[in-house]
Amino acid sequence: MPVLGILNGALREMVFKKHLGELAAHQLSTLSLIALIFVYGLLIKRYLPLATPADAVVCGFIWLALTLFFEFGFGYWFAKKSFSELLRDYNLLIGRLWMLVPLFVAILPYILRKLSI
């Protein structure tokens, strides 16, 4: 998933922004990453040991924690963004939709389990 996030961010910066502007590029990038993560989930679901709903919930929380750790760690240490800049992407009141990505990552194992039943 981190590779998908990095590739999606590069696509946003190099393509979407040029044609759509910053906010629309951010919004489209959010939706495209969710779609990419869903396809990735479908590809790996048979390798996930999600025998019970509780297993799916635990997996979702682990994925959420890893996603946030990567997002803020990569953003702070490598992209050199402040935490306030990183948190800005989670502000729905200004049209930023990024919080949908970690929320989707958190529920994806449960969705994948349901699709397998």
The first five atom37 places (N, CA, C, CB, O) and aatype in JSON, in Angstrom:
{
  "aatype": [12, 14, 19, 10, 7, 9, 10, 2, 7, 0, 10, 1, 6, 12, 19, 13, 11, 11, 8, 10, 7, 6, 10, 0, 0, 8, 5, 10, 15, 16, 10, 15, 10, 9, 0, 10, 9, 13, 19, 18, 7, 10, 10, 9, 11, 1, 18, 10, 14, 10, 0, 16, 14, 0, 3, 0, 19, 19, 4, 7, 13, 9, 17, 10, 0, 10, 16, 10, 13, 13, 6, 13, 7, 13, 7, 18, 17, 13, 0, 11, 11, 15, 13, 15, 6, 10, 10, 1, 3, 18, 2, 10, 10, 9, 7, 1, 10, 17, 12, 10, 19, 14, 10, 13, 19, 0, 9, 10, 14, 18, 9, 10, 1, 11, 10, 15, 9],
  "atom_mask": [
    [1, 1, 1, 1, 1],
    [1, 1, 1, 1, 1],
    [1, 1, 1, 1, 1],
    [1, 1, 1, 1, 1],
    [1, 1, 1, 0, 1],
    [1, 1, 1, 1, 1],
    [1, 1, 1, 1, 1],
    [1, 1, 1, 1, 1],
    [1, 1, 1, 0, 1],
    [1, 1, 1, 1, 1],
    [1, 1, 1, 1, 1],
    [1, 1, 1, 1, 1],
    [1, 1, 1, 1, 1],
    [1, 1, 1, 1, 1],
    [1, 1, 1, 1, 1],
    [1, 1, 1, 1, 1],
    [1, 1, 1, 1, 1],
    [1, 1, 1, 1, 1],
    [1, 1, 1, 1, 1],
    [1, 1, 1, 1, 1],
    [1, 1, 1, 0, 1],
    [1, 1, 1, 1, 1],
    [1, 1, 1, 1, 1],
    [1, 1, 1, 1, 1],
    [1, 1, 1, 1, 1],
    [1, 1, 1, 1, 1],
    [1, 1, 1, 1, 1],
    [1, 1, 1, 1, 1],
    [1, 1, 1, 1, 1],
    [1, 1, 1, 1, 1],
    [1, 1, 1, 1, 1],
    [1, 1, 1, 1, 1],
    [1, 1, 1, 1, 1],
    [1, 1, 1, 1, 1],
    [1, 1, 1, 1, 1],
    [1, 1, 1, 1, 1],
    [1, 1, 1, 1, 1],
    [1, 1, 1, 1, 1],
    [1, 1, 1, 1, 1],
    [1, 1, 1, 1, 1],
    [1, 1, 1, 0, 1],
    [1, 1, 1, 1, 1],
    [1, 1, 1, 1, 1],
    [1, 1, 1, 1, 1],
    [1, 1, 1, 1, 1],
    [1, 1, 1, 1, 1],
    [1, 1, 1, 1, 1],
    [1, 1, 1, 1, 1],
    [1, 1, 1, 1, 1],
    [1, 1, 1, 1, 1],
    [1, 1, 1, 1, 1],
    [1, 1, 1, 1, 1],
    [1, 1, 1, 1, 1],
    [1, 1, 1, 1, 1],
    [1, 1, 1, 1, 1],
    [1, 1, 1, 1, 1],
    [1, 1, 1, 1, 1],
    [1, 1, 1, 1, 1],
    [1, 1, 1, 1, 1],
    [1, 1, 1, 0, 1],
    [1, 1, 1, 1, 1],
    [1, 1, 1, 1, 1],
    [1, 1, 1, 1, 1],
    [1, 1, 1, 1, 1],
    [1, 1, 1, 1, 1],
    [1, 1, 1, 1, 1],
    [1, 1, 1, 1, 1],
    [1, 1, 1, 1, 1],
    [1, 1, 1, 1, 1],
    [1, 1, 1, 1, 1],
    [1, 1, 1, 1, 1],
    [1, 1, 1, 1, 1],
    [1, 1, 1, 0, 1],
    [1, 1, 1, 1, 1],
    [1, 1, 1, 0, 1],
    [1, 1, 1, 1, 1],
    [1, 1, 1, 1, 1],
    [1, 1, 1, 1, 1],
    [1, 1, 1, 1, 1],
    [1, 1, 1, 1, 1],
    [1, 1, 1, 1, 1],
    [1, 1, 1, 1, 1],
    [1, 1, 1, 1, 1],
    [1, 1, 1, 1, 1],
    [1, 1, 1, 1, 1],
    [1, 1, 1, 1, 1],
    [1, 1, 1, 1, 1],
    [1, 1, 1, 1, 1],
    [1, 1, 1, 1, 1],
    [1, 1, 1, 1, 1],
    [1, 1, 1, 1, 1],
    [1, 1, 1, 1, 1],
    [1, 1, 1, 1, 1],
    [1, 1, 1, 1, 1],
    [1, 1, 1, 0, 1],
    [1, 1, 1, 1, 1],
    [1, 1, 1, 1, 1],
    [1, 1, 1, 1, 1],
    [1, 1, 1, 1, 1],
    [1, 1, 1, 1, 1],
    [1, 1, 1, 1, 1],
    [1, 1, 1, 1, 1],
    [1, 1, 1, 1, 1],
    [1, 1, 1, 1, 1],
    [1, 1, 1, 1, 1],
    [1, 1, 1, 1, 1],
    [1, 1, 1, 1, 1],
    [1, 1, 1, 1, 1],
    [1, 1, 1, 1, 1],
    [1, 1, 1, 1, 1],
    [1, 1, 1, 1, 1],
    [1, 1, 1, 1, 1],
    [1, 1, 1, 1, 1],
    [1, 1, 1, 1, 1],
    [1, 1, 1, 1, 1],
    [1, 1, 1, 1, 1],
    [1, 1, 1, 1, 1]
  ],
  "atom_positions": [
    [[0.8, -1.21, 0.0], [0.0, 0.0, 0.0], [0.85, 1.28, 0.0], [-0.91, 0.0, 1.19], [0.47, 2.25, -0.65]],
    [[1.99, 1.3, 0.71], [2.8, 2.52, 0.64], [3.25, 2.87, -0.77], [4.02, 2.38, 1.53], [3.3, 4.04, -1.15]],
    [[3.57, 1.84, -1.56], [3.98, 2.09, -2.95], [2.83, 2.71, -3.73], [4.46, 0.78, -3.63], [3.03, 3.63, -4.53]],
    [[1.61, 2.2, -3.51], [0.44, 2.78, -4.19], [0.26, 4.24, -3.79], [-0.83, 1.98, -3.85], [-0.05, 5.09, -4.63]],
    [[0.45, 4.54, -2.51], [0.33, 5.91, -2.04], [1.35, 6.85, -2.67], [0.0, 0.0, 0.0], [1.02, 7.97, -3.05]],
    [[2.57, 6.38, -2.78], [3.63, 7.21, -3.38], [3.36, 7.42, -4.87], [5.02, 6.55, -3.17], [3.49, 8.53, -5.37]],
    [[3.0, 6.35, -5.57], [2.7, 6.49, -7.0], [1.49, 7.4, -7.23], [2.45, 5.11, -7.62], [1.49, 8.22, -8.15]],
    [[0.49, 7.25, -6.39], [-0.7, 8.09, -6.5], [-0.35, 9.56, -6.23], [-1.79, 7.61, -5.51], [-0.86, 10.46, -6.9]],
    [[0.51, 9.8, -5.25], [0.94, 11.18, -4.96], [1.72, 11.77, -6.12], [0.0, 0.0, 0.0], [1.57, 12.95, -6.43]],
    [[2.55, 10.96, -6.74], [3.3, 11.44, -7.91], [2.36, 11.77, -9.06], [4.34, 10.39, -8.36], [2.53, 12.78, -9.74]],
    [[1.36, 10.94, -9.27], [0.36, 11.2, -10.3], [-0.38, 12.51, -10.02], [-0.64, 10.03, -10.4], [-0.62, 13.31, -10.92]],
    [[-0.72, 12.72, -8.76], [-1.39, 13.97, -8.36], [-0.53, 15.17, -8.67], [-1.73, 13.95, -6.87], [-1.01, 16.14, -9.26]],
    [[0.73, 15.12, -8.29], [1.61, 16.26, -8.45], [1.98, 16.53, -9.91], [2.86, 16.05, -7.65], [2.1, 17.68, -10.33]],
    [[2.17, 15.46, -10.68], [2.66, 15.63, -12.05], [1.54, 15.75, -13.1], [3.53, 14.47, -12.42], [1.77, 16.32, -14.17]],
    [[0.35, 15.24, -12.8], [-0.71, 15.24, -13.8], [-1.95, 15.98, -13.32], [-1.08, 13.82, -14.17], [-2.37, 16.97, -13.93]],
    [[-2.53, 15.51, -12.22], [-3.81, 16.07, -11.77], [-3.73, 17.57, -11.49], [-4.27, 15.35, -10.54], [-4.6, 18.33, -11.91]],
    [[-2.68, 17.99, -10.78], [-2.55, 19.41, -10.4], [-2.49, 20.33, -11.6], [-1.32, 19.61, -9.54], [-3.08, 21.41, -11.59]],
    [[-1.78, 19.92, -12.63], [-1.61, 20.75, -13.82], [-2.95, 21.03, -14.5], [-0.66, 20.08, -14.81], [-3.16, 22.12, -15.04]],
    [[-3.83, 20.06, -14.47], [-5.08, 20.17, -15.2], [-6.28, 20.59, -14.35], [-5.39, 18.87, -15.85], [-7.25, 21.14, -14.87]],
    [[-6.2, 20.34, -13.04], [-7.37, 20.55, -12.19], [-7.2, 21.62, -11.11], [-7.73, 19.29, -11.54], [-8.18, 22.13, -10.58]],
    [[-5.97, 21.96, -10.8], [-5.73, 22.83, -9.65], [-5.5, 22.0, -8.41], [0.0, 0.0, 0.0], [-5.73, 20.79, -8.41]],
    [[-5.07, 22.65, -7.35], [-4.62, 21.94, -6.15], [-5.75, 21.2, -5.44], [-3.99, 22.92, -5.19], [-5.61, 20.01, -5.16]],
    [[-6.87, 21.86, -5.14], [-7.93, 21.22, -4.37], [-8.57, 20.07, -5.13], [-8.99, 22.24, -3.98], [-8.73, 18.98, -4.58]],
    [[-8.93, 20.29, -6.37], [-9.55, 19.22, -7.17], [-8.57, 18.05, -7.36], [-10.0, 19.76, -8.54], [-8.99, 16.89, -7.37]],
    [[-7.3, 18.35, -7.53], [-6.29, 17.3, -7.66], [-6.22, 16.47, -6.38], [-4.9, 17.9, -7.97], [-6.12, 15.24, -6.43]],
    [[-6.28, 17.15, -5.23], [-6.28, 16.46, -3.94], [-7.51, 15.55, -3.83], [-6.27, 17.49, -2.77], [-7.39, 14.4, -3.41]],
    [[-8.65, 16.05, -4.21], [-9.89, 15.28, -4.11], [-9.86, 14.07, -5.05], [-11.1, 16.16, -4.42], [-10.22, 12.97, -4.64]],
    [[-9.44, 14.28, -6.29], [-9.35, 13.17, -7.23], [-8.31, 12.15, -6.77], [-9.0, 13.68, -8.63], [-8.52, 10.94, -6.9]],
    [[-7.22, 12.62, -6.24], [-6.16, 11.75, -5.74], [-6.67, 10.9, -4.58], [-4.95, 12.58, -5.3], [-6.31, 9.72, -4.47]],
    [[-7.49, 11.48, -3.72], [-8.07, 10.73, -2.62], [-8.91, 9.57, -3.16], [-8.93, 11.65, -1.72], [-8.77, 8.43, -2.71]],
    [[-9.76, 9.87, -4.11], [-10.64, 8.84, -4.68], [-9.85, 7.8, -5.47], [-11.69, 9.49, -5.57], [-10.17, 6.61, -5.42]],
    [[-8.84, 8.23, -6.2], [-8.06, 7.27, -6.98], [-7.26, 6.34, -6.06], [-7.11, 8.0, -7.94], [-7.11, 5.16, -6.37]],
    [[-6.76, 6.86, -4.95], [-6.03, 5.99, -4.03], [-6.96, 4.99, -3.37], [-5.31, 6.83, -2.95], [-6.59, 3.83, -3.18]],
    [[-8.16, 5.41, -3.01], [-9.12, 4.47, -2.44], [-9.41, 3.35, -3.44], [-10.44, 5.2, -2.05], [-9.46, 2.18, -3.07]],
    [[-9.6, 3.7, -4.7], [-9.85, 2.69, -5.74], [-8.65, 1.74, -5.88], [-10.14, 3.37, -7.09], [-8.83, 0.53, -5.98]],
    [[-7.45, 2.29, -5.89], [-6.24, 1.46, -6.0], [-6.1, 0.52, -4.81], [-4.99, 2.34, -6.12], [-5.76, -0.65, -4.98]],
    [[-6.36, 1.03, -3.63], [-6.26, 0.2, -2.41], [-7.31, -0.9, -2.44], [-6.42, 1.07, -1.14], [-7.05, -2.02, -2.0]],
    [[-8.5, -0.6, -2.94], [-9.55, -1.61, -3.03], [-9.13, -2.74, -3.98], [-10.88, -0.98, -3.5], [-9.28, -3.92, -3.66]],
    [[-8.6, -2.38, -5.13], [-8.14, -3.39, -6.09], [-7.01, -4.21, -5.46], [-7.65, -2.72, -7.42], [-6.98, -5.44, -5.59]],
    [[-6.08, -3.54, -4.78], [-5.0, -4.24, -4.09], [-5.58, -5.23, -3.07], [-4.05, -3.23, -3.38], [-5.14, -6.38, -2.99]],
    [[-6.57, -4.77, -2.31], [-7.21, -5.64, -1.33], [-7.84, -6.87, -1.97], [0.0, 0.0, 0.0], [-7.71, -7.98, -1.45]],
    [[-8.51, -6.68, -3.1], [-9.1, -7.81, -3.81], [-8.04, -8.81, -4.25], [-9.9, -7.32, -5.01], [-8.26, -10.02, -4.24]],
    [[-6.88, -8.29, -4.65], [-5.8, -9.16, -5.11], [-5.16, -9.97, -3.98], [-4.73, -8.33, -5.8], [-4.68, -11.08, -4.21]],
    [[-5.16, -9.42, -2.76], [-4.48, -10.11, -1.66], [-5.44, -10.79, -0.69], [-3.62, -9.14, -0.89], [-4.99, -11.44, 0.25]],
    [[-6.74, -10.67, -0.89], [-7.69, -11.15, 0.12], [-7.57, -12.64, 0.42], [-9.09, -10.86, -0.33], [-7.82, -13.06, 1.55]],
    [[-7.19, -13.43, -0.56], [-7.08, -14.87, -0.28], [-5.9, -15.21, 0.63], [-6.94, -15.64, -1.59], [-5.83, -16.31, 1.18]],
    [[-4.99, -14.27, 0.8], [-3.84, -14.48, 1.68], [-4.06, -13.94, 3.09], [-2.62, -13.84, 1.07], [-3.21, -14.1, 3.96]],
    [[-5.21, -13.31, 3.3], [-5.5, -12.73, 4.62], [-6.27, -13.73, 5.47], [-6.31, -11.41, 4.47], [-7.33, -14.2, 5.07]],
    [[-5.76, -14.06, 6.65], [-6.46, -15.0, 7.52], [-7.55, -14.27, 8.34], [-5.46, -15.71, 8.47], [-7.37, -13.99, 9.52]],
    [[-8.66, -13.99, 7.69], [-9.75, -13.25, 8.33], [-10.91, -14.2, 8.61], [-10.22, -12.07, 7.44], [-11.98, -14.1, 8.01]],
    [[-10.69, -15.14, 9.54], [-11.68, -16.18, 9.82], [-12.92, -15.63, 10.51], [-11.06, -17.27, 10.68], [-14.02, -16.16, 10.33]],
    [[-12.76, -14.59, 11.31], [-13.89, -14.03, 12.06], [-13.98, -12.53, 11.82], [-13.76, -14.34, 13.57], [-13.01, -11.9, 11.38]],
    [[-15.14, -11.95, 12.11], [-15.24, -10.49, 12.02], [-14.21, -9.79, 12.92], [-16.65, -10.03, 12.39], [-13.7, -8.72, 12.57]],
    [[-13.92, -10.38, 14.06], [-12.93, -9.79, 14.97], [-11.55, -9.75, 14.32], [-12.88, -10.58, 16.29], [-10.81, -8.79, 14.5]],
    [[-11.21, -10.8, 13.58], [-9.93, -10.81, 12.86], [-9.87, -9.65, 11.86], [-9.73, -12.16, 12.12], [-8.83, -9.0, 11.73]],
    [[-10.97, -9.4, 11.17], [-11.01, -8.3, 10.2], [-10.87, -6.95, 10.88], [-12.32, -8.35, 9.4], [-10.2, -6.05, 10.37]],
    [[-11.51, -6.8, 12.04], [-11.42, -5.53, 12.78], [-9.99, -5.3, 13.26], [-12.39, -5.53, 13.98], [-9.46, -4.19, 13.15]],
    [[-9.36, -6.33, 13.8], [-7.97, -6.21, 14.26], [-7.06, -5.86, 13.09], [-7.5, -7.52, 14.93], [-6.21, -4.98, 13.2]],
    [[-7.23, -6.56, 11.98], [-6.43, -6.28, 10.78], [-6.64, -4.83, 10.34], [-6.79, -7.25, 9.63], [-5.67, -4.15, 9.99]],
    [[-7.87, -4.36, 10.35], [-8.18, -2.98, 9.97], [-7.49, -1.97, 10.87], [0.0, 0.0, 0.0], [-6.96, -0.97, 10.38]],
    [[-7.5, -2.22, 12.17], [-6.82, -1.29, 13.08], [-5.31, -1.29, 12.87], [-7.14, -1.65, 14.53], [-4.67, -0.24, 12.95]],
    [[-4.76, -2.46, 12.6], [-3.32, -2.54, 12.32], [-3.0, -1.78, 11.04], [-2.85, -4.01, 12.21], [-2.05, -1.0, 11.0]],
    [[-3.78, -2.0, 9.99], [-3.57, -1.28, 8.74], [-3.73, 0.22, 8.93], [-4.54, -1.78, 7.67], [-2.97, 1.0, 8.35]],
    [[-4.71, 0.62, 9.73], [-4.91, 2.05, 10.01], [-3.69, 2.64, 10.7], [-6.17, 2.26, 10.89], [-3.19, 3.69, 10.3]],
    [[-3.2, 1.96, 11.73], [-2.02, 2.45, 12.46], [-0.81, 2.55, 11.54], [-1.7, 1.53, 13.64], [-0.08, 3.55, 11.57]],
    [[-0.58, 1.53, 10.72], [0.55, 1.55, 9.8], [0.4, 2.66, 8.75], [0.69, 0.21, 9.11], [1.38, 3.31, 8.39]],
    [[-0.82, 2.86, 8.28], [-1.08, 3.91, 7.3], [-0.77, 5.28, 7.88], [-2.53, 3.86, 6.81], [-0.09, 6.09, 7.25]],
    [[-1.27, 5.55, 9.08], [-1.02, 6.85, 9.71], [0.45, 7.03, 10.05], [-1.87, 7.0, 10.98], [1.0, 8.12, 9.89]],
    [[1.09, 5.97, 10.52], [2.52, 6.04, 10.81], [3.29, 6.38, 9.54], [3.02, 4.71, 11.4], [4.16, 7.25, 9.56]],
    [[2.97, 5.71, 8.44], [3.65, 5.99, 7.18], [3.33, 7.4, 6.7], [3.23, 4.96, 6.11], [4.24, 8.15, 6.33]],
    [[2.06, 7.76, 6.71], [1.63, 9.07, 6.21], [2.36, 10.21, 6.93], [0.11, 9.23, 6.38], [2.92, 11.11, 6.3]],
    [[2.35, 10.16, 8.25], [2.97, 11.25, 9.01], [4.48, 11.12, 9.06], [2.41, 11.29, 10.41], [5.19, 12.13, 9.04]],
    [[4.99, 9.9, 9.13], [6.44, 9.72, 9.12], [7.06, 10.13, 7.8], [0.0, 0.0, 0.0], [8.04, 10.87, 7.77]],
    [[6.49, 9.65, 6.71], [7.0, 10.0, 5.38], [6.82, 11.49, 5.13], [6.28, 9.17, 4.29], [7.73, 12.16, 4.65]],
    [[5.64, 12.0, 5.45], [5.36, 13.42, 5.22], [6.29, 14.34, 6.0], [0.0, 0.0, 0.0], [6.73, 15.36, 5.49]],
    [[6.57, 13.97, 7.24], [7.4, 14.82, 8.1], [8.88, 14.68, 7.76], [7.16, 14.47, 9.57], [9.58, 15.67, 7.56]],
    [[9.36, 13.43, 7.69], [10.79, 13.2, 7.53], [11.28, 13.35, 6.1], [11.14, 11.84, 8.03], [12.38, 13.85, 5.88]],
    [[10.49, 12.92, 5.12], [10.96, 12.93, 3.74], [10.4, 14.08, 2.91], [10.62, 11.63, 3.07], [11.12, 14.7, 2.14]],
    [[9.11, 14.36, 3.08], [8.51, 15.46, 2.32], [8.73, 16.8, 3.02], [7.0, 15.21, 2.12], [8.42, 17.86, 2.46]],
    [[9.25, 16.75, 4.24], [9.59, 17.96, 5.02], [8.37, 18.86, 5.25], [10.68, 18.76, 4.29], [8.47, 20.08, 5.2]],
    [[7.2, 18.24, 5.51], [6.0, 18.99, 5.83], [5.84, 19.06, 7.34], [4.74, 18.35, 5.17], [6.21, 18.13, 8.05]],
    [[5.29, 20.16, 7.81], [5.0, 20.27, 9.24], [3.76, 19.44, 9.55], [4.79, 21.77, 9.67], [3.0, 19.07, 8.65]],
    [[3.56, 19.14, 10.84], [2.38, 18.38, 11.22], [1.11, 19.17, 10.94], [2.45, 18.0, 12.7], [0.08, 18.57, 10.62]],
    [[1.14, 20.47, 11.04], [-0.05, 21.27, 10.72], [-0.37, 21.17, 9.23], [0.15, 22.75, 11.13], [-1.54, 21.13, 8.85]],
    [[0.66, 21.13, 8.38], [0.42, 20.94, 6.93], [-0.18, 19.56, 6.66], [1.74, 21.11, 6.14], [-1.1, 19.42, 5.86]],
    [[0.34, 18.56, 7.34], [-0.16, 17.2, 7.15], [-1.61, 17.08, 7.65], [0.73, 16.2, 7.88], [-2.44, 16.44, 7.0]],
    [[-1.9, 17.69, 8.78], [-3.26, 17.63, 9.33], [-4.26, 18.4, 8.48], [-3.28, 18.17, 10.74], [-5.45, 18.09, 8.49]],
    [[-3.81, 19.39, 7.74], [-4.69, 20.19, 6.89], [-5.42, 19.31, 5.88], [-3.89, 21.28, 6.17], [-6.57, 19.58, 5.54]],
    [[-4.76, 18.27, 5.4], [-5.38, 17.38, 4.42], [-6.56, 16.6, 5.0], [-4.35, 16.42, 3.88], [-7.32, 15.98, 4.24]],
    [[-6.73, 16.61, 6.3], [-7.82, 15.9, 6.96], [-9.0, 16.82, 7.28], [-7.32, 15.24, 8.24], [-9.97, 16.38, 7.91]],
    [[-8.95, 18.07, 6.87], [-9.98, 19.06, 7.22], [-11.09, 19.06, 6.17], [-9.36, 20.47, 7.33], [-10.96, 19.67, 5.11]],
    [[-12.18, 18.38, 6.48], [-13.31, 18.31, 5.56], [-13.96, 19.67, 5.32], [-14.35, 17.35, 6.1], [-14.53, 19.91, 4.25]],
    [[-13.87, 20.56, 6.28], [-14.52, 21.87, 6.17], [-13.93, 22.73, 5.06], [-14.41, 22.61, 7.49], [-14.58, 23.67, 4.59]],
    [[-12.71, 22.42, 4.64], [-12.11, 23.18, 3.54], [-12.0, 22.33, 2.26], [-10.7, 23.7, 3.95], [-11.24, 22.65, 1.35]],
    [[-12.76, 21.25, 2.23], [-12.81, 20.42, 1.04], [-11.75, 19.35, 0.94], [0.0, 0.0, 0.0], [-11.63, 18.68, -0.09]],
    [[-10.98, 19.17, 2.0], [-9.92, 18.15, 1.99], [-10.55, 16.81, 2.38], [-8.75, 18.54, 2.97], [-11.21, 16.71, 3.41]],
    [[-10.33, 15.81, 1.59], [-11.0, 14.52, 1.77], [-10.08, 13.4, 2.25], [-11.63, 14.11, 0.48], [-10.51, 12.25, 2.36]],
    [[-8.83, 13.73, 2.53], [-7.84, 12.69, 2.77], [-8.2, 11.75, 3.91], [-6.52, 13.32, 3.05], [-7.75, 10.6, 3.92]],
    [[-8.99, 12.2, 4.87], [-9.34, 11.33, 5.99], [-10.11, 10.09, 5.52], [-10.17, 12.09, 7.02], [-10.18, 9.1, 6.24]],
    [[-10.68, 10.16, 4.31], [-11.37, 8.99, 3.77], [-10.41, 7.83, 3.49], [-12.11, 9.37, 2.5], [-10.82, 6.67, 3.53]],
    [[-9.16, 8.14, 3.2], [-8.18, 7.08, 2.91], [-7.92, 6.22, 4.14], [-6.85, 7.7, 2.4], [-8.12, 5.01, 4.06]],
    [[-7.5, 6.78, 5.28], [-7.29, 5.9, 6.43], [-8.58, 5.23, 6.92], [-6.67, 6.68, 7.56], [-8.54, 4.11, 7.41]],
    [[-9.71, 5.92, 6.78], [-10.97, 5.28, 7.17], [-11.26, 4.07, 6.28], [-12.13, 6.29, 7.09], [-11.68, 3.03, 6.77]],
    [[-11.02, 4.22, 4.98], [-11.23, 3.1, 4.07], [-10.26, 1.96, 4.37], [-11.07, 3.56, 2.62], [-10.65, 0.79, 4.37]],
    [[-9.01, 2.31, 4.63], [-8.01, 1.28, 4.96], [-8.46, 0.51, 6.21], [-6.61, 1.92, 5.19], [-8.26, -0.71, 6.29]],
    [[-9.05, 1.21, 7.17], [-9.48, 0.57, 8.41], [-10.64, -0.41, 8.18], [-9.89, 1.63, 9.42], [-10.69, -1.45, 8.84]],
    [[-11.55, -0.1, 7.28], [-12.71, -0.98, 7.08], [-12.5, -1.99, 5.95], [-13.93, -0.14, 6.78], [-13.29, -2.92, 5.8]],
    [[-11.47, -1.82, 5.16], [-11.25, -2.7, 4.02], [-11.16, -4.19, 4.4], [-9.98, -2.3, 3.3], [-11.78, -5.0, 3.73]],
    [[-10.43, -4.58, 5.45], [-10.4, -6.02, 5.78], [-11.8, -6.57, 6.07], [-9.5, -6.25, 6.98], [-12.11, -7.71, 5.71]],
    [[-12.63, -5.79, 6.71], [-14.0, -6.24, 6.99], [-14.78, -6.4, 5.69], [-14.73, -5.24, 7.93], [-15.51, -7.38, 5.53]],
    [[-14.63, -5.46, 4.77], [-15.29, -5.55, 3.46], [-14.79, -6.78, 2.71], [-15.03, -4.27, 2.62], [-15.59, -7.53, 2.14]],
    [[-13.49, -6.99, 2.72], [-12.92, -8.14, 2.03], [-13.41, -9.46, 2.62], [-11.4, -8.09, 2.1], [-13.67, -10.41, 1.89]],
    [[-13.55, -9.5, 3.92], [-14.07, -10.71, 4.57], [-15.51, -10.95, 4.13], [-14.01, -10.58, 6.11], [-15.88, -12.09, 3.82]],
    [[-16.31, -9.91, 4.08], [-17.7, -10.04, 3.65], [-17.78, -10.53, 2.2], [-18.43, -8.7, 3.81], [-18.66, -11.33, 1.86]],
    [[-16.89, -10.04, 1.36], [-16.88, -10.46, -0.03], [-16.47, -11.93, -0.2], [-15.94, -9.57, -0.82], [-16.79, -12.56, -1.21]],
    [[-15.77, -12.47, 0.8], [-15.29, -13.85, 0.73], [-16.31, -14.86, 1.22], [-14.03, -13.99, 1.53], [-16.16, -16.06, 0.99]],
    [[-17.33, -14.38, 1.9], [-18.31, -15.3, 2.5], [-19.29, -15.79, 1.45], [-19.07, -14.62, 3.65], [-20.19, -16.57, 1.76]]
  ]
}
